[in-house]
Every structure is written in structure tokens, then in C-alpha cells.
């Protein structure tokens, strides 16, 4: 099933915005966490849920959990 080019172009425009913080700069927490989350989801999709994929998923959300306690 081919991807609609307009849909792909829209997604590619949105993805960089997801990794930026409130000041418009790239956030390393969001970027690294996002990449790890995508990697864990693709591994779960390919091989099912294993201990390693659960650990990878947990590692990917830890920085986001601690970012709640940051001072603005």
C-alpha cells in the first residue's frame, strides 16, 4: 500500500516541530527520547514484546518523566 505523497509531506513537516522546546530550540531530551521510543516500537512490532524492548521503552520515557519537575 503506497503512502499518499501529500500525507508524507505533512508528516515530515510536523516531525521536526515535535522535537523543539517552548523556545523553538531542539530539545535533546525530546530528540533522544523520541528516537529511543521509535526504536522500541519498531522492535516490538518486529519481534514482539521482550525484556529488552521493555527496558528500551522505559529508558526512552525516563527523561520525559523528569522533565515535569524542571523549573521553567
N, C-alpha and C positions, 0 to 999 in steps of 0.2 A: 504494500500500500504506500504510494508515494506521498510525501508531505507537500501540502499546498505552499507554494513559494511565498505568498503573502503572509501566511501564518508563521513560517520560519523567519521571515524578515522581522515580523513583530516581536517574536520571542527573542531574537538576537538583539533587538533594541532594548528590551526590558532587562535582560540578564545583567549587564554592567551596572544598572541602577540599583539592583538588589544588593550589591556588594559595597555600596557607598554609605557613609555615615550621615548624620544630620547636617554636617558642614559641607557635604559634597565630595569629601576625600574618600579614597579607597580605604576600607577598614580591613586590616589584616585578620582580625578576629572573624569577621563575616566571610572573608575570602577563603581562609584556610578551613573554617568550619563547613562552608558550603561545598568545597571540593571534597572533603572527607565524607560528608553526608551523601553526596552524589556517588562517590566510590562505594560506600557501604550499600546503598540502594541497588546499584548495578550488580554488586556481588551477591546480594540476597536474591535478586531476580535470576541471576545465572545459576547459582548453586544452592539456593535455599538458605534458611537461617541456620548459622553455625555459631559456635562460640566466638570465633574470630570476627565475624561480621557484627555480632552484638557488641563486642569490645570496640570495634571501629566506629559504630554508631554512637556509642556512649562517649568516646573521645571527641567526636565531632560536635556534640551538644554541650560539653562542659564549658568551653569559653563563652558560649551564649548564655548559659545559666549564670555565670559570674558577672556578666556584663550588666545584669539588672542592678547590681549593688554599686556600680560606678557612680562617681559624682559627675554631674552634668557640667 
